Amino acid sequence: MEHFRKLERLYAAAPINAWFQPKLHVGNGEAEIRIELRPEFHHAAGATHGTLYFKALDDATFFAANSLVEDVFLLTVHFELELLRPVVAGEVRAVARVTQRDERRIAAAGELFDSDGKLIGRGKGRFARSKIALTPAVHYL
């Protein structure tokens, strides 16, 4: 669906993603983010910082939710993160799906896996419609 490809291009254009270099795939009510881990993502103890867990899971759940909304950008209004195990190298993969929807909010949940397919984190968020239209001005092309 063209809406999904436009969301993927919008994501790729975000300046922060030049540093993290994530790959996004959007489907109907679902999304997947893949990020190759690099040593500069590590905290002082040598494992990947929780910031990356949050980014992968928030982004995946956000785009799963925004896949169902074609006119405006959503905003994260609440997010819960559970860090289950450390990861040092390889790739992380966040898989998310919409779990609930009403006229005001969309909820989505995601799981984060390491390169071996082990579950390393979970997240769930609630998202609300913004007043920011999905237009070329926000790289929705």
URVEN-V993353 format. One record per residue. N is the residue number from 1. RES is the residue in three letters. D_CENTER is the distance of its C-alpha to the mean C-alpha in Angstrom with 2 decimals. Layout:
BEGIN
n->N res->RES d_center->D_CENTER
n->N res->RES d_center->D_CENTER
END
This chain:
BEGIN
n->1 res->MET d_center->18.83
n->2 res->GLU d_center->18.96
n->3 res->HIS d_center->16.52
n->4 res->PHE d_center->13.70
n->5 res->ARG d_center->15.00
n->6 res->LYS d_center->15.25
n->7 res->LEU d_center->11.61
n->8 res->GLU d_center->10.96
n->9 res->ARG d_center->13.76
n->10 res->LEU d_center->12.65
n->11 res->TYR d_center->9.45
n->12 res->ALA d_center->11.89
n->13 res->ALA d_center->14.30
n->14 res->ALA d_center->12.55
n->15 res->PRO d_center->14.96
n->16 res->ILE d_center->12.76
n->17 res->ASN d_center->11.29
n->18 res->ALA d_center->14.97
n->19 res->TRP d_center->15.04
n->20 res->PHE d_center->12.02
n->21 res->GLN d_center->12.50
n->22 res->PRO d_center->9.27
n->23 res->LYS d_center->9.82
n->24 res->LEU d_center->7.92
n->25 res->HIS d_center->9.89
n->26 res->VAL d_center->9.99
n->27 res->GLY d_center->12.73
n->28 res->ASN d_center->14.50
n->29 res->GLY d_center->12.58
n->30 res->GLU d_center->10.16
n->31 res->ALA d_center->7.43
n->32 res->GLU d_center->7.22
n->33 res->ILE d_center->5.99
n->34 res->ARG d_center->9.23
n->35 res->ILE d_center->10.51
n->36 res->GLU d_center->14.28
n->37 res->LEU d_center->15.55
n->38 res->ARG d_center->18.30
n->39 res->PRO d_center->20.93
n->40 res->GLU d_center->19.95
n->41 res->PHE d_center->16.85
n->42 res->HIS d_center->19.50
n->43 res->HIS d_center->21.06
n->44 res->ALA d_center->24.88
n->45 res->ALA d_center->25.22
n->46 res->GLY d_center->23.70
n->47 res->ALA d_center->20.43
n->48 res->THR d_center->16.81
n->49 res->HIS d_center->16.16
n->50 res->GLY d_center->14.03
n->51 res->THR d_center->12.23
n->52 res->LEU d_center->10.36
n->53 res->TYR d_center->9.62
n->54 res->PHE d_center->8.33
n->55 res->LYS d_center->6.21
n->56 res->ALA d_center->4.68
n->57 res->LEU d_center->4.73
n->58 res->ASP d_center->4.36
n->59 res->ASP d_center->1.66
n->60 res->ALA d_center->2.45
n->61 res->THR d_center->5.19
n->62 res->PHE d_center->5.62
n->63 res->PHE d_center->6.14
n->64 res->ALA d_center->8.01
n->65 res->ALA d_center->9.95
n->66 res->ASN d_center->10.62
n->67 res->SER d_center->11.87
n->68 res->LEU d_center->14.72
n->69 res->VAL d_center->15.66
n->70 res->GLU d_center->17.40
n->71 res->ASP d_center->19.23
n->72 res->VAL d_center->17.16
n->73 res->PHE d_center->13.94
n->74 res->LEU d_center->12.43
n->75 res->LEU d_center->12.21
n->76 res->THR d_center->10.78
n->77 res->VAL d_center->14.18
n->78 res->HIS d_center->13.77
n->79 res->PHE d_center->11.55
n->80 res->GLU d_center->13.11
n->81 res->LEU d_center->12.38
n->82 res->GLU d_center->14.76
n->83 res->LEU d_center->15.52
n->84 res->LEU d_center->17.69
n->85 res->ARG d_center->18.88
n->86 res->PRO d_center->18.87
n->87 res->VAL d_center->17.91
n->88 res->VAL d_center->19.76
n->89 res->ALA d_center->19.44
n->90 res->GLY d_center->18.11
n->91 res->GLU d_center->14.60
n->92 res->VAL d_center->11.68
n->93 res->ARG d_center->9.85
n->94 res->ALA d_center->7.08
n->95 res->VAL d_center->8.37
n->96 res->ALA d_center->7.82
n->97 res->ARG d_center->10.57
n->98 res->VAL d_center->12.22
n->99 res->THR d_center->14.96
n->100 res->GLN d_center->16.96
n->101 res->ARG d_center->17.78
n->102 res->ASP d_center->20.67
n->103 res->GLU d_center->21.96
n->104 res->ARG d_center->20.35
n->105 res->ARG d_center->17.01
n->106 res->ILE d_center->14.34
n->107 res->ALA d_center->13.08
n->108 res->ALA d_center->10.41
n->109 res->ALA d_center->10.30
n->110 res->GLY d_center->8.61
n->111 res->GLU d_center->10.46
n->112 res->LEU d_center->10.24
n->113 res->PHE d_center->13.17
n->114 res->ASP d_center->15.35
n->115 res->SER d_center->17.38
n->116 res->ASP d_center->19.96
n->117 res->GLY d_center->17.79
n->118 res->LYS d_center->18.32
n->119 res->LEU d_center->16.04
n->120 res->ILE d_center->15.18
n->121 res->GLY d_center->12.90
n->122 res->ARG d_center->11.77
n->123 res->GLY d_center->9.93
n->124 res->LYS d_center->10.61
n->125 res->GLY d_center->10.39
n->126 res->ARG d_center->12.63
n->127 res->PHE d_center->12.20
n->128 res->ALA d_center->15.26
n->129 res->ARG d_center->16.63
n->130 res->SER d_center->17.49
n->131 res->LYS d_center->20.51
n->132 res->ILE d_center->18.69
n->133 res->ALA d_center->19.64
n->134 res->LEU d_center->17.64
n->135 res->THR d_center->20.20
n->136 res->PRO d_center->20.82
n->137 res->ALA d_center->21.01
n->138 res->VAL d_center->17.18
n->139 res->HIS d_center->17.02
n->140 res->TYR d_center->16.66
n->141 res->LEU d_center->19.19
END
